[in-house]
Amino acid sequence: MTPIPQRRTRMSARVAAVCALAVATTGLTGCGTDPDEGTNGVGKLEPAQIRDRAMKAVGSADSVHLSGTVITKDGGVELDMRLSDGGGQGEVTSGGTTFGLLRVGEDLYLQAGADFWNQAAGGDGEGLEGTTAEKLDGKYVKVPEKDPAYQRFSGFTDMDALLDGLLGLKGKPAKDGYHEVGEVRTIRLKVDEGAGGRLDVSLKGAPFPLRLERPAEGGTLRFTDWNAPLELEEPPKDEQVDYGQDLPQT
């Protein structure tokens, strides 16, 4: 058998190392594989075009499931919301307290446990108009539109406003390689070298955002179930509480 020249052996090893690096950094299955083969093609676009396509897809969406954490100077808020053009439903956790929100059209309901209402009433065991916190436990309390709480809480159920505020990454985008979110391949964008956040855009189907790292360690969010059917219904009458007046400061 003719021995393999050392030079060819070293070259083969070098090529293998380059292939391994490509697999690790781009998610390719091997050298020579087109990373955009079988995708929606947005990975081939310039970074600014990818961002524009993603935001255009968001603007045309009818619904989404948003979950994760938003961290601000005032603390962290955990969100688990299903949103549509007609309202939204889900849970918000802030300051160690979790409460549910449901908005159907213009009607907004707040659902929480006895501990929440007890805290809202200053810890004296009474919620609205002397109603005990236990009686409000798990009930859907209708939030009057004129109450200051309506604007604060309804923002968590407003799909357009919430997505615009979270996904409006300003700065210069650049590609940050091919990745996966769940089982879906993505092209990742980094804004201002990552200081302005990172956004994973789907390479399957419509180029929807699938994962967002907010700037300045401001939390991470996942976006799933784009355009999935979402039926929002008023809670049963026997589970509603409507005081027709301001809620206690929460």
C-alpha positions in Angstrom: 0.0 0.0 0.0 1.3 3.4 -0.9 1.8 5.6 2.2 -0.2 8.9 2.3 2.1 11.9 2.1 2.3 13.8 5.4 1.3 17.1 3.6 -2.0 15.6 2.4 -2.7 14.2 5.9 -2.1 17.6 7.5 -4.4 19.3 4.9 -7.2 16.8 5.6 -6.9 17.4 9.3 -7.1 21.2 8.7 -10.2 20.8 6.5 -11.8 18.6 9.1 -11.1 21.2 11.8 -12.7 23.9 9.6 -15.8 21.7 9.0 -16.1 21.1 12.8 -16.0 24.9 13.4 -18.6 25.5 10.7 -20.9 22.9 12.3 -20.5 24.4 15.8 -21.0 28.0 14.7 -23.6 27.8 12.0 -25.5 24.6 12.6 -24.6 23.1 9.2 -24.6 19.4 8.8 -21.3 19.4 7.0 -19.0 21.4 4.7 -20.5 22.4 1.4 -24.0 22.4 2.8 -26.1 25.5 1.9 -27.4 26.9 5.2 -30.4 28.4 3.4 -31.4 25.3 1.5 -35.0 24.3 2.3 -35.6 27.6 4.2 -37.7 30.7 3.5 -34.6 32.4 2.2 -34.5 35.3 4.6 -31.0 34.2 5.9 -29.6 35.3 2.5 -30.8 38.9 3.0 -29.0 41.8 4.5 -29.5 42.2 8.3 -31.7 45.3 8.0 -33.9 43.5 5.4 -34.3 40.5 7.7 -35.4 42.8 10.5 -37.9 44.5 8.2 -39.3 41.2 7.0 -39.7 40.0 10.6 -41.6 43.1 11.6 -43.7 42.9 8.5 -44.7 39.4 9.5 -45.5 40.6 13.0 -47.7 43.3 11.6 -49.7 40.8 9.6 -50.2 38.3 12.4 -53.6 37.6 14.0 -52.3 36.0 17.3 -49.3 35.0 19.2 -48.2 33.3 22.5 -45.7 35.5 24.3 -43.8 34.2 27.4 -40.7 35.2 29.3 -39.3 37.9 31.5 -39.0 41.6 31.1 -36.6 43.3 33.5 -36.6 47.1 34.1 -35.1 49.4 36.7 -38.2 48.9 38.7 -37.9 45.1 38.8 -38.8 42.0 36.8 -42.2 41.0 35.3 -42.9 37.5 34.1 -45.4 37.2 31.2 -47.3 34.3 29.8 -49.9 35.8 27.5 -51.9 34.7 24.5 -52.8 37.7 22.4 -54.9 38.5 19.4 -56.4 41.5 17.7 -59.5 41.2 19.9 -57.8 41.0 23.3 -55.7 38.6 25.3 -55.5 36.2 28.2 -52.8 34.9 30.5 -50.8 35.5 33.6 -48.5 38.2 34.9 -46.1 37.8 37.8 -44.6 40.9 39.5 -43.1 41.3 42.9 -43.8 37.7 43.7 -47.5 38.1 43.0 -49.3 36.4 40.1 -52.6 37.5 38.7 -54.6 36.6 35.6 -55.8 39.0 32.9 -58.6 38.5 30.4 -59.6 41.2 27.9 -62.5 40.5 25.4 -62.9 43.6 23.2 -62.9 46.5 25.6 -63.9 44.5 28.7 -61.0 43.8 31.0 -61.0 41.3 33.9 -58.5 40.8 36.6 -58.4 37.4 38.3 -56.3 36.9 41.4 -56.1 35.0 44.7 -57.1 36.2 48.2 -53.5 37.2 49.0 -53.4 39.6 46.0 -56.7 41.3 47.1 -55.6 41.4 50.8 -52.3 43.1 49.7 -54.2 45.5 47.5 -56.4 46.5 50.4 -53.4 47.2 52.6 -53.4 43.9 54.4 -56.6 44.4 56.4 -58.3 41.4 54.9 -60.9 43.4 52.9 -60.9 44.1 49.2 -63.5 46.2 47.5 -66.2 47.9 49.5 -65.5 45.7 52.5 -65.7 42.5 50.6 -63.4 40.0 52.1 -60.4 38.9 50.1 -61.6 35.3 50.3 -64.8 36.1 48.5 -62.7 37.6 45.6 -60.4 34.6 45.5 -60.3 33.4 41.9 -63.1 35.7 40.7 -63.0 37.7 37.5 -63.1 41.3 38.8 -64.1 43.7 36.0 -61.8 46.7 35.7 -63.6 50.0 35.0 -62.3 51.7 31.9 -61.9 55.0 33.8 -59.8 53.3 36.5 -56.0 54.0 36.3 -55.5 50.3 36.6 -57.3 49.7 33.3 -54.5 51.4 31.3 -51.7 49.6 33.2 -53.2 46.2 32.9 -54.8 46.4 29.5 -51.3 47.1 28.0 -50.4 43.4 28.8 -53.3 42.3 26.6 -52.7 44.7 23.7 -51.0 42.7 21.0 -49.9 45.5 18.7 -48.7 47.8 21.5 -46.9 45.1 23.4 -45.1 43.7 20.3 -44.2 47.1 19.0 -42.7 48.0 22.4 -40.7 44.8 22.8 -39.6 44.2 19.3 -38.7 47.7 18.3 -34.9 47.1 18.4 -33.1 50.3 17.4 -29.6 50.3 16.2 -27.4 48.7 13.6 -28.3 45.0 13.0 -25.8 42.3 12.0 -26.0 38.6 11.5 -25.1 36.4 14.4 -25.1 33.0 12.8 -27.7 30.2 12.3 -29.3 28.8 15.4 -32.4 26.8 16.6 -35.3 27.8 18.8 -37.1 24.7 19.8 -36.9 22.6 16.7 -37.0 25.5 14.3 -33.9 26.8 12.6 -33.3 30.6 12.8 -31.1 33.3 11.7 -30.0 35.5 14.6 -29.6 39.2 14.5 -27.5 41.2 17.0 -28.1 44.9 17.3 -25.1 47.2 17.9 -22.9 44.1 18.4 -25.4 42.7 20.9 -25.6 45.8 23.2 -29.0 46.5 21.6 -30.4 43.0 21.9 -30.6 39.8 19.9 -33.5 38.5 17.8 -34.0 35.0 16.3 -36.0 35.0 13.1 -37.6 31.8 11.8 -36.2 30.2 8.7 -39.4 28.1 8.3 -42.6 29.6 6.9 -43.2 33.2 7.6 -40.1 35.0 9.1 -41.7 35.5 12.6 -39.5 36.4 15.6 -39.1 33.4 17.8 -36.8 34.6 20.6 -35.7 37.9 21.9 -32.9 38.9 24.2 -33.6 42.4 25.3 -30.9 45.0 25.6 -28.9 45.5 28.8 -29.9 42.1 30.2 -33.5 43.2 30.1 -34.9 39.7 30.0 -35.6 37.0 27.4 -38.9 36.3 25.6 -40.2 33.5 23.4 -42.8 33.9 20.7 -44.8 30.8 19.6 -48.1 29.8 18.1 -48.1 32.7 15.6 -51.6 32.9 13.9 -52.9 30.0 16.0 -56.7 30.2 16.6 -57.5 32.0 19.9 -61.1 32.2 21.2 -61.6 34.7 23.9 -64.9 34.4 25.9 -66.4 36.4 28.7 -66.1 34.5 32.0 -69.3 32.9 33.4 -71.6 35.4 35.1 -71.3 33.6 38.4 -67.6 34.0 38.4 -67.7 37.8 37.7 -67.5 40.7 40.1 -68.5 44.1 38.7 -68.3 47.0 41.2 -68.6 49.7 38.6 -66.0 51.9 40.4 -62.3 52.3 41.0 -60.3 49.3 42.2 -57.9 49.6 45.1 -54.3 50.6 44.3 -52.5 47.3 43.5 
